[in-house]
Amino acid sequence: MSYQFKLDFFEGPLDLLLFLIKEQKMDIQDIPIADISEQYLGYLNLMQDLNLEVAGEYLLMAAELTRIKSRTLLPAKLEEEEIDPDSGVDPRAELTRRLMEYQRYKEAAFQLRQREFDQSQVFSRSGEVAVDEREETLVDANVFDLLTAFQKMVQQKSFKKDYEIEVTILSVEDRIKYILEILNGAESVAFESLFTPINTRQEVIVLFLALLELMKLGLIRVQQVAQMETIRVYKTVDKAGQEEILQTYQESQSEPPSQG
């Protein structure tokens, strides 16, 4: 498959580490480095299997995790004599500091966005307004939530075994239109249900890449009640707006790559 998607538009390696820490209910100040390194590398392998373009900073973080893991495995005396005169310092300390600082930044950014949203919901009083307090609050799902849901869906899905030689051209652009057609006929759709009629692994991957492209274009949003809960997909633009954005997208896809 020649199509390649740039993942760094969405998240970075610190986002992935924070996601894993939250998912596994780890203590950010006492990270089990061996476990999180294994899971981090597992996600990198999944990204590469999906032909996602993994930014260099992801690989740098993988190297950093490997270095920290090796230091934690060294006997303290050997480390003190041959590796680092400051061996009393926890090798995870710098990573923990960066993660906590980045987490505070993300939380502050979230609070600012929440205040902006709350302010946009303030209207002048014009009569009694019925409020349904039972309505669940949805949170945005990030690309790692989608990767996790994708991985689980693939593990549970039975793919058709086809032993005949068949040439099939799969287009991300066609899958984009397919997803929008579904969303234009429904308020929202469950992530897993989009893949129900698909029987081959290659088609599943192309559809997933189309979802990521739609997120990048701002044509959909993906939300869930809480992390690891069911993800639902919503359209964000009406049909006229979709056509305009897709026209620009198609033109950018047909442009020849610039010569450096």
C-alpha positions in Angstrom: 0.0 0.0 0.0 1.6 3.3 -1.1 -0.6 5.6 0.9 1.1 7.1 3.9 -0.4 9.2 6.7 1.5 11.7 8.8 0.6 10.9 12.4 2.4 13.9 13.9 -0.5 16.1 13.0 -2.3 14.7 15.9 -0.1 13.7 18.8 3.5 13.3 19.9 5.5 10.7 21.9 4.7 12.4 25.3 1.0 12.1 24.4 1.4 8.4 23.8 3.2 7.9 27.1 0.6 9.8 29.0 -2.1 7.8 27.2 -0.4 4.5 28.2 0.1 5.6 31.8 -3.6 6.6 32.1 -4.8 3.4 30.3 -2.8 1.1 32.5 -3.5 3.2 35.7 0.2 3.7 36.3 1.7 6.1 38.8 3.3 8.8 36.8 5.9 9.3 39.6 6.8 5.6 39.7 6.6 4.4 36.1 7.3 0.7 35.5 9.7 1.4 32.7 10.0 -2.1 31.3 6.2 -2.4 30.9 5.7 1.0 29.4 8.6 0.5 27.0 7.1 -2.7 25.7 3.7 -1.1 25.2 5.2 2.0 23.6 7.2 -0.2 21.1 4.0 -2.2 20.4 2.2 1.0 19.4 5.1 2.0 17.1 4.9 -1.4 15.4 1.2 -1.0 14.9 1.7 2.4 13.4 4.2 1.1 11.0 2.0 -1.9 10.1 -0.7 0.7 9.2 1.8 2.5 7.0 1.6 5.6 9.3 4.6 7.9 9.0 6.2 7.9 12.4 8.0 11.1 13.1 11.6 10.9 14.2 10.7 12.1 17.7 8.8 8.9 18.3 12.0 6.9 17.5 14.1 9.2 19.8 11.7 8.5 22.6 11.9 4.8 22.0 15.7 5.1 22.2 15.4 7.1 25.4 13.1 4.5 27.0 15.6 1.8 26.0 18.4 3.7 27.6 16.4 4.3 30.9 15.4 0.6 31.0 19.0 -0.5 30.6 20.1 1.8 33.4 17.4 0.5 35.7 18.7 -3.0 35.1 22.3 -2.2 35.9 23.5 -3.1 39.4 23.8 0.0 41.5 27.5 -0.5 42.3 28.5 -1.0 38.6 26.5 2.0 37.5 28.2 4.1 40.2 31.7 3.1 39.3 31.5 2.9 35.5 28.5 4.7 34.2 27.4 7.8 36.1 28.8 9.5 39.1 25.3 10.7 39.9 24.0 7.2 40.1 21.8 8.0 43.1 19.5 9.8 40.8 16.5 7.8 39.5 17.1 7.3 35.8 13.4 7.9 35.3 13.5 11.3 37.0 14.0 13.5 33.9 11.3 11.6 31.9 8.9 11.9 34.9 9.6 15.7 35.1 8.9 16.2 31.4 5.7 14.1 31.5 4.3 16.0 34.5 5.2 19.4 33.0 3.5 18.4 29.7 0.5 17.0 31.5 0.1 20.4 33.3 0.3 22.1 30.0 -2.4 19.9 28.4 -4.7 20.3 31.4 -4.3 24.1 31.3 -5.1 24.1 27.6 -8.1 21.8 28.1 -9.5 24.2 30.8 -9.1 27.2 28.5 -11.0 25.4 25.8 -13.6 24.4 28.3 -14.1 28.0 29.4 -14.4 29.1 25.8 -17.0 26.4 25.2 -18.9 27.3 28.4 -18.9 31.0 27.4 -20.3 30.2 24.0 -23.2 28.4 25.7 -24.3 31.6 27.6 -27.5 33.1 26.2 -29.7 35.9 27.3 -32.8 34.7 29.2 -35.9 34.4 27.0 -38.0 31.9 28.9 -37.7 28.6 30.7 -35.3 26.2 29.2 -35.6 22.5 29.9 -32.3 20.9 30.7 -31.8 17.1 30.5 -29.3 16.4 33.4 -29.1 12.8 32.4 -27.3 13.6 29.2 -23.8 12.1 29.2 -20.8 14.4 28.8 -18.6 13.2 25.8 -14.9 13.7 25.6 -12.8 13.8 22.4 -11.0 10.6 21.6 -7.4 11.0 20.4 -5.6 9.0 17.8 -4.3 6.5 20.4 -7.9 5.8 21.5 -8.6 5.0 17.9 -5.5 2.8 17.5 -6.5 0.9 20.6 -10.1 0.4 19.3 -8.8 -0.5 15.9 -6.4 -3.1 17.4 -9.2 -4.7 19.5 -11.6 -4.7 16.5 -9.0 -6.5 14.3 -8.3 -9.1 17.0 -12.0 -9.9 17.2 -12.8 -9.8 13.5 -12.8 -13.0 11.3 -11.3 -12.1 7.9 -12.4 -13.9 4.8 -9.7 -16.3 3.5 -9.5 -15.8 -0.3 -7.2 -18.1 -2.1 -8.0 -16.7 -5.6 -5.6 -14.2 -7.1 -7.5 -11.0 -7.3 -6.3 -7.4 -8.1 -8.1 -4.9 -5.9 -7.5 -1.2 -6.0 -8.4 0.4 -2.6 -8.8 4.1 -2.4 -8.6 6.2 0.8 -10.6 8.9 -1.1 -13.4 6.4 -1.9 -13.5 5.3 1.8 -13.7 9.0 2.8 -16.8 9.4 0.7 -18.3 6.1 2.0 -17.9 7.3 5.6 -19.5 10.7 4.9 -22.4 9.1 3.1 -23.1 7.1 6.3 -22.8 10.1 8.5 -25.0 12.3 6.3 -27.8 9.8 6.9 -27.3 9.4 10.7 -26.6 11.6 13.6 -23.6 9.5 14.6 -22.2 6.0 14.1 -20.2 3.6 16.4 -16.6 3.2 15.4 -16.9 -0.6 15.2 -20.0 -0.6 13.1 -18.1 1.1 10.2 -16.1 -2.1 9.8 -18.9 -4.6 10.2 -19.4 -5.3 6.4 -15.7 -5.5 5.7 -14.1 -8.9 5.2 -10.4 -8.3 4.4 -7.6 -6.9 6.4 -6.5 -4.5 3.7 -9.9 -2.9 3.4 -10.0 -2.5 7.2 -6.7 -0.6 7.1 -7.8 1.7 4.2 -11.0 2.5 6.0 -9.1 3.3 9.2 -6.7 5.6 7.3 -9.8 7.3 5.8 -11.1 8.0 9.3 -7.7 9.6 10.3 -7.8 11.7 7.1 -11.3 12.9 7.9 -10.2 13.9 11.4 -7.2 15.8 9.9 -9.6 17.6 7.5 -11.9 18.6 10.4 -14.8 16.8 8.7 -15.5 14.5 11.7 -15.0 14.3 15.4 -14.7 11.2 17.5 -15.9 11.1 21.1 -16.5 8.7 23.9 -18.0 8.9 27.4 -14.7 7.9 29.0 -11.4 6.4 27.9 -11.7 2.8 26.7 -15.5 3.2 26.2 -17.4 3.0 22.9 -16.2 5.5 20.4 -18.7 7.3 18.2 -18.1 9.3 15.0 -19.9 12.5 14.2 -19.8 14.8 11.2 -18.8 18.4 11.8 -19.7 19.9 8.4 -22.8 19.9 6.3 -22.8 18.4 2.8 -22.0 21.7 1.0 -19.1 22.3 3.3 -17.9 18.7 2.8 -17.8 19.1 -0.9 -15.8 22.3 -0.7 -13.2 20.8 1.6 -13.0 17.5 -0.4 -12.5 19.5 -3.6 -9.5 21.2 -2.0 -8.2 17.9 -0.7 -8.5 16.2 -4.1 -6.6 19.1 -5.7 -3.8 18.8 -3.1 -3.6 15.0 -3.7 -3.3 15.5 -7.5 -0.5 18.1 -7.2 3.0 16.7 -8.0 5.4 16.6 -5.1 7.6 19.7 -4.9 11.2 19.4 -5.9 13.6 20.2 -3.0 
